[in-house]
Amino acid sequence: MSDHTDRSLIDAIDQLVDEQLAEGEPCGGYDYGDPTFPRCPNPWCGEDWHGLPITARMAEMRWHRELDPEYRYHDDESMVLCPGSAYDGEFTAPHLRTRRRLTGPQPQWWCCFQATDLDIDIDGRDAESAPNQVRVNGEVIFLAPDIDGTTLHIRYDPVPGTNGSRRTHWIALRALESPRSGVWVNWRPDHPDTD
C-alpha cells in the first residue's frame, strides 16, 4: 500500500468514528441509562435486552459487584432467572422456576459474626483433613467441602475466656442449612483473617 492509500484509509476510519460519536453512539454499543434502549420482553426480568440466559450465580456476582475469575457459564448449575430476551417461548413466573439440573439442595457458606456466646465443638478435625461436622449449641451440622476442600473458617477472640480457653469470635461453615442457634448469614469465603 502506498502512503496515500494508508492515509485515505485512516481518514475514512476517523470520519466514521466522528460520525458515530456525533450521533451519540456509546463505546460498548450500550448506552447506560438510555430510556429508549429496548427492555427484555420477559415480564419478570426487568433488565435491558440481553441475549444470554441470566442465572442466579450471574445475578449474585452482579449484586456483589464482583466477577468470580473461576466462573464458567457452562459449569453454572444455578437456577435460570431469565432464558434471554431472544427466547422463543413462554416466560416462566419466578414461583414456577426449576433448577437447570435437578441436583437437589446445594451446600452454601453460612457465617455467624458474633459467635462468642455459642458453644461450638468441632468434630472430625485433624491435621490432615477438614472437619466433617460441627456442633453448635448441641445441634450437629454436617459440613460439605468447598471446591478447595475447606469446610470451615474460624476466627478466635484475641482475649481468652475466663478459663483461659480460646473463644470463637466468628465462624463460617459450609452446609445445606445454617444452625438454628445464633444469627447466620450467607457468606463468601474470602476473609483474609482465618485461623
VEXROKE-883977 format. One record per residue (C-alpha): residue number from 1; residue in three letters; x, z, y. Coordinates in steps of 0.001 Angstrom, whole numbers, plus 500000, padded with zeros to 6 digits. Layout:
N
rec resi:NUM&resn:Ala&x:X&z:Z&y:Y
...
# end
This chain:
195
rec resi:1&resn:Met&x:500000&z:500000&y:500000
rec resi:2&resn:Ser&x:501136&z:499325&y:503500
rec resi:3&resn:Asp&x:501252&z:501870&y:506281
rec resi:4&resn:His&x:498360&z:500039&y:507936
rec resi:5&resn:Thr&x:496145&z:500360&y:504818
rec resi:6&resn:Asp&x:497116&z:504020&y:504355
rec resi:7&resn:Arg&x:496293&z:504773&y:507993
rec resi:8&resn:Ser&x:492926&z:502999&y:507814
rec resi:9&resn:Leu&x:492033&z:504929&y:504634
rec resi:10&resn:Ile&x:492906&z:508230&y:506316
rec resi:11&resn:Asp&x:490899&z:507229&y:509392
rec resi:12&resn:Ala&x:487885&z:506381&y:507200
rec resi:13&resn:Ile&x:488095&z:509779&y:505484
rec resi:14&resn:Asp&x:488419&z:511557&y:508838
rec resi:15&resn:Gln&x:485391&z:509690&y:510169
rec resi:16&resn:Leu&x:483327&z:510622&y:507085
rec resi:17&resn:Val&x:484306&z:514291&y:507402
rec resi:18&resn:Asp&x:483463&z:514269&y:511122
rec resi:19&resn:Glu&x:480033&z:512743&y:510395
rec resi:20&resn:Gln&x:479267&z:515324&y:507718
rec resi:21&resn:Leu&x:480349&z:518191&y:509943
rec resi:22&resn:Ala&x:478277&z:516809&y:512805
rec resi:23&resn:Glu&x:475231&z:516819&y:510504
rec resi:24&resn:Gly&x:475862&z:520457&y:509616
rec resi:25&resn:Glu&x:476921&z:519787&y:506037
rec resi:26&resn:Pro&x:478083&z:523112&y:504564
rec resi:27&resn:Cys&x:481527&z:523289&y:502957
rec resi:28&resn:Gly&x:480277&z:524133&y:499462
rec resi:29&resn:Gly&x:477153&z:521990&y:499552
rec resi:30&resn:Tyr&x:475087&z:525133&y:500036
rec resi:31&resn:Asp&x:474065&z:526496&y:503415
rec resi:32&resn:Tyr&x:473723&z:530249&y:503045
rec resi:33&resn:Gly&x:470533&z:531413&y:504672
rec resi:34&resn:Asp&x:469166&z:527900&y:505272
rec resi:35&resn:Pro&x:465369&z:528296&y:505104
rec resi:36&resn:Thr&x:464971&z:524612&y:504184
rec resi:37&resn:Phe&x:467211&z:524853&y:501095
rec resi:38&resn:Pro&x:464992&z:524415&y:498007
rec resi:39&resn:Arg&x:463954&z:527540&y:496115
rec resi:40&resn:Cys&x:463831&z:527982&y:492355
rec resi:41&resn:Pro&x:460362&z:526971&y:491114
rec resi:42&resn:Asn&x:460281&z:529968&y:488744
rec resi:43&resn:Pro&x:457776&z:532323&y:490443
rec resi:44&resn:Trp&x:459622&z:535368&y:489038
rec resi:45&resn:Cys&x:463132&z:534255&y:490054
rec resi:46&resn:Gly&x:463194&z:534498&y:493850
rec resi:47&resn:Glu&x:466579&z:532745&y:494116
rec resi:48&resn:Asp&x:467605&z:529470&y:495667
rec resi:49&resn:Trp&x:467683&z:526409&y:493389
rec resi:50&resn:His&x:470194&z:526838&y:490535
rec resi:51&resn:Gly&x:470897&z:524666&y:487528
rec resi:52&resn:Leu&x:472484&z:527241&y:485229
rec resi:53&resn:Pro&x:470289&z:529794&y:483458
rec resi:54&resn:Ile&x:470791&z:533239&y:485010
rec resi:55&resn:Thr&x:471428&z:536102&y:482577
rec resi:56&resn:Ala&x:471195&z:539851&y:483097
rec resi:57&resn:Arg&x:475012&z:540089&y:482938
rec resi:58&resn:Met&x:475379&z:537479&y:485678
rec resi:59&resn:Ala&x:472847&z:539340&y:487830
rec resi:60&resn:Glu&x:474717&z:542606&y:487223
rec resi:61&resn:Met&x:478014&z:541070&y:488379
rec resi:62&resn:Arg&x:476275&z:539722&y:491461
rec resi:63&resn:Trp&x:474691&z:543114&y:492169
rec resi:64&resn:His&x:478091&z:544845&y:491933
rec resi:65&resn:Arg&x:479698&z:542020&y:493950
rec resi:66&resn:Glu&x:482404&z:541591&y:491360
rec resi:67&resn:Leu&x:483308&z:538951&y:488817
rec resi:68&resn:Asp&x:484485&z:540127&y:485426
rec resi:69&resn:Pro&x:487579&z:537982&y:484712
rec resi:70&resn:Glu&x:486821&z:538197&y:480980
rec resi:71&resn:Tyr&x:483231&z:536930&y:481388
rec resi:72&resn:Arg&x:482397&z:533750&y:479478
rec resi:73&resn:Tyr&x:478922&z:532295&y:479746
rec resi:74&resn:His&x:478883&z:531019&y:476150
rec resi:75&resn:Asp&x:479558&z:534589&y:474913
rec resi:76&resn:Asp&x:476883&z:536164&y:477130
rec resi:77&resn:Glu&x:474114&z:537505&y:474891
rec resi:78&resn:Ser&x:472292&z:539388&y:477636
rec resi:79&resn:Met&x:468682&z:538640&y:478475
rec resi:80&resn:Val&x:467966&z:535343&y:480277
rec resi:81&resn:Leu&x:466273&z:536214&y:483567
rec resi:82&resn:Cys&x:465659&z:532608&y:484650
rec resi:83&resn:Pro&x:466220&z:529486&y:482494
rec resi:84&resn:Gly&x:467301&z:527465&y:485548
rec resi:85&resn:Ser&x:465481&z:525613&y:488292
rec resi:86&resn:Ala&x:465539&z:522333&y:486351
rec resi:87&resn:Tyr&x:463921&z:523954&y:483292
rec resi:88&resn:Asp&x:461187&z:521692&y:481945
rec resi:89&resn:Gly&x:458633&z:524112&y:480569
rec resi:90&resn:Glu&x:456641&z:527236&y:481292
rec resi:91&resn:Phe&x:458480&z:530082&y:483004
rec resi:92&resn:Thr&x:458150&z:533467&y:481308
rec resi:93&resn:Ala&x:456940&z:536558&y:483134
rec resi:94&resn:Pro&x:459524&z:539395&y:483159
rec resi:95&resn:His&x:457488&z:541658&y:480881
rec resi:96&resn:Leu&x:457360&z:538925&y:478201
rec resi:97&resn:Arg&x:461089&z:538101&y:478136
rec resi:98&resn:Thr&x:463173&z:538461&y:474988
rec resi:99&resn:Arg&x:466917&z:538555&y:474422
rec resi:100&resn:Arg&x:468834&z:535310&y:473949
rec resi:101&resn:Arg&x:469639&z:536508&y:470455
rec resi:102&resn:Leu&x:467771&z:539201&y:468638
rec resi:103&resn:Thr&x:470658&z:541621&y:468278
rec resi:104&resn:Gly&x:468830&z:544881&y:468884
rec resi:105&resn:Pro&x:469735&z:547500&y:471458
rec resi:106&resn:Gln&x:473270&z:547269&y:472774
rec resi:107&resn:Pro&x:475526&z:550272&y:473447
rec resi:108&resn:Gln&x:476471&z:550871&y:477049
rec resi:109&resn:Trp&x:478612&z:553233&y:479064
rec resi:110&resn:Trp&x:476983&z:556405&y:480351
rec resi:111&resn:Cys&x:478696&z:558774&y:482785
rec resi:112&resn:Cys&x:477958&z:562331&y:483896
rec resi:113&resn:Phe&x:479924&z:563008&y:487089
rec resi:114&resn:Gln&x:479059&z:566733&y:487156
rec resi:115&resn:Ala&x:479804&z:567863&y:483630
rec resi:116&resn:Thr&x:481338&z:571285&y:484340
rec resi:117&resn:Asp&x:478188&z:573098&y:483140
rec resi:118&resn:Leu&x:477802&z:571063&y:479944
rec resi:119&resn:Asp&x:479037&z:572310&y:476578
rec resi:120&resn:Ile&x:480981&z:569301&y:475269
rec resi:121&resn:Asp&x:482531&z:569168&y:471809
rec resi:122&resn:Ile&x:484381&z:566009&y:470808
rec resi:123&resn:Asp&x:484299&z:565265&y:467058
rec resi:124&resn:Gly&x:486462&z:562878&y:465091
rec resi:125&resn:Arg&x:489220&z:562761&y:467691
rec resi:126&resn:Asp&x:492801&z:562448&y:466556
rec resi:127&resn:Ala&x:495935&z:560845&y:467950
rec resi:128&resn:Glu&x:495336&z:557629&y:466005
rec resi:129&resn:Ser&x:491715&z:556758&y:466829
rec resi:130&resn:Ala&x:488969&z:557105&y:469396
rec resi:131&resn:Pro&x:486298&z:559754&y:468784
rec resi:132&resn:Asn&x:483225&z:558595&y:466882
rec resi:133&resn:Gln&x:480784&z:561245&y:468087
rec resi:134&resn:Val&x:480405&z:563945&y:470710
rec resi:135&resn:Arg&x:478130&z:566972&y:471017
rec resi:136&resn:Val&x:476587&z:567586&y:474424
rec resi:137&resn:Asn&x:474852&z:570978&y:474567
rec resi:138&resn:Gly&x:474417&z:570745&y:470791
rec resi:139&resn:Glu&x:472963&z:567212&y:470741
rec resi:140&resn:Val&x:475019&z:564832&y:468573
rec resi:141&resn:Ile&x:475716&z:561487&y:470254
rec resi:142&resn:Phe&x:477195&z:558742&y:468069
rec resi:143&resn:Leu&x:479708&z:556668&y:470006
rec resi:144&resn:Ala&x:480244&z:552905&y:469819
rec resi:145&resn:Pro&x:483648&z:551367&y:470569
rec resi:146&resn:Asp&x:484048&z:549007&y:473509
rec resi:147&resn:Ile&x:485986&z:545736&y:473204
rec resi:148&resn:Asp&x:489280&z:547614&y:473661
rec resi:149&resn:Gly&x:488289&z:550268&y:471102
rec resi:150&resn:Thr&x:487601&z:553073&y:473579
rec resi:151&resn:Thr&x:484507&z:555220&y:473153
rec resi:152&resn:Leu&x:485109&z:557965&y:475687
rec resi:153&resn:His&x:486693&z:558627&y:479097
rec resi:154&resn:Ile&x:487068&z:562193&y:480271
rec resi:155&resn:Arg&x:488461&z:563930&y:483361
rec resi:156&resn:Tyr&x:489174&z:567632&y:483296
rec resi:157&resn:Asp&x:488718&z:570012&y:486223
rec resi:158&resn:Pro&x:492142&z:570900&y:487680
rec resi:159&resn:Val&x:491063&z:574571&y:487855
rec resi:160&resn:Pro&x:490897&z:576159&y:484371
rec resi:161&resn:Gly&x:487807&z:578038&y:483242
rec resi:162&resn:Thr&x:487578&z:581848&y:483165
rec resi:163&resn:Asn&x:489080&z:581968&y:479678
rec resi:164&resn:Gly&x:491896&z:579571&y:480613
rec resi:165&resn:Ser&x:490343&z:576558&y:478877
rec resi:166&resn:Arg&x:490108&z:573135&y:480478
rec resi:167&resn:Arg&x:486652&z:572426&y:481857
rec resi:168&resn:Thr&x:485251&z:568908&y:481790
rec resi:169&resn:His&x:484875&z:567576&y:485340
rec resi:170&resn:Trp&x:483259&z:564253&y:484369
rec resi:171&resn:Ile&x:482758&z:562382&y:481132
rec resi:172&resn:Ala&x:481823&z:558816&y:480246
rec resi:173&resn:Leu&x:480789&z:557761&y:476773
rec resi:174&resn:Arg&x:479647&z:554536&y:475142
rec resi:175&resn:Ala&x:476449&z:554945&y:473140
rec resi:176&resn:Leu&x:472995&z:553464&y:472601
rec resi:177&resn:Glu&x:471359&z:556225&y:474660
rec resi:178&resn:Ser&x:472506&z:558814&y:477157
rec resi:179&resn:Pro&x:472486&z:562507&y:476197
rec resi:180&resn:Arg&x:469385&z:564471&y:477211
rec resi:181&resn:Ser&x:471352&z:567263&y:478917
rec resi:182&resn:Gly&x:472852&z:566573&y:482328
rec resi:183&resn:Val&x:472420&z:563659&y:484716
rec resi:184&resn:Trp&x:473783&z:560436&y:483232
rec resi:185&resn:Val&x:474091&z:557068&y:484962
rec resi:186&resn:Asn&x:475000&z:553635&y:483674
rec resi:187&resn:Trp&x:478709&z:553161&y:484357
rec resi:188&resn:Arg&x:481571&z:550664&y:484220
rec resi:189&resn:Pro&x:484844&z:551993&y:482690
rec resi:190&resn:Asp&x:487275&z:551141&y:485470
rec resi:191&resn:His&x:488138&z:554605&y:486804
rec resi:192&resn:Pro&x:491922&z:554965&y:487206
rec resi:193&resn:Asp&x:491994&z:558749&y:486660
rec resi:194&resn:Thr&x:491168&z:559159&y:482979
rec resi:195&resn:Asp&x:492954&z:561561&y:480651
# end
